[in-house]
């Protein structure tokens, strides 16, 4: 059974746009991130990105994880450590 899921992007049929209201912003970010992390898209874009672009994404994600998650949450939600 897969430990990761990207089901929101498959079923969302609402408005996509940013700056309208908080819920639409959250939904749009969720769709964009799930579409962006698609395996086929990653296969293409990662080879085209510069070293500094890769480092920037890694640093931004790492910073957000440290800022918004406790250590146990990081292991549960990001690493998906099995007990």
N, C-alpha and C positions, 0 to 999 in steps of 0.2 A: 504494500500500500504506500502511495506517495506521501511524503511528509509535508510537501509544499503544495499550496493551492493558489490558483489564479482564476477563481470562478466569477468574481464580480464583473470583470471585463466581458465575460461571455453572456451575461444576462442583463447588464445595465442598458436601459434605453432612454435615459434622461438626457437633459441638456449638457453639453460639454462646453465649458468656457470658464474663464477665471475672472474674479472681481465682482461677480453678481451678488453672491451671498456665501456664507460660510459652508453650508451643506453642499452647494454646487461646486465650490472650490475643492472641498474634500473629495467629492465624487470624481471630479476631473483629474485630480492628482492621482487617485487610486487607479483610474483607467489608464492614464499616461504611464505610470510606473509599471503596471501589469503588461501593457503593450510593449513598453521599452525592454522589459526583461525577457521577452519571448526568445526562445533559443535560436530561432532562425535569424531574427533581427540582431541578436548579440554576435552571432557568427560573422555578420557583415560589418557592423559598426565598430567592434573592438579593434579590428585590424586597421581601421582607418583613423582611429584616435591617436593623438600624440601622447607621449609619455606624461606630459604635464596635465593633459585632460584626464588620463587614467588616474593620476595621483590626486587630482582635484575631486573627482567623484569618490574615490576611496576615502579621502580625508573628510569630505562633507558627510558621507554616510556614517563613518566612525564617530564623528563629532555628535551627530544627531542621536546615535545609539547611546553614547555616554551621557548625553544631556537628558534624555527622556526615559531611560530604562535603568532599573536597579540591576545589580549583577545577576540575581536569580531570574529576572524578567529577560535579560539579555540571553541567558542560557535557554530559557523556555521558549521564547518567541522568535529569536533570531537564529541561534545555533540549533534549536530544536533537539537539545540533548535528551536522550532517552534515559529514563530512570532505571 
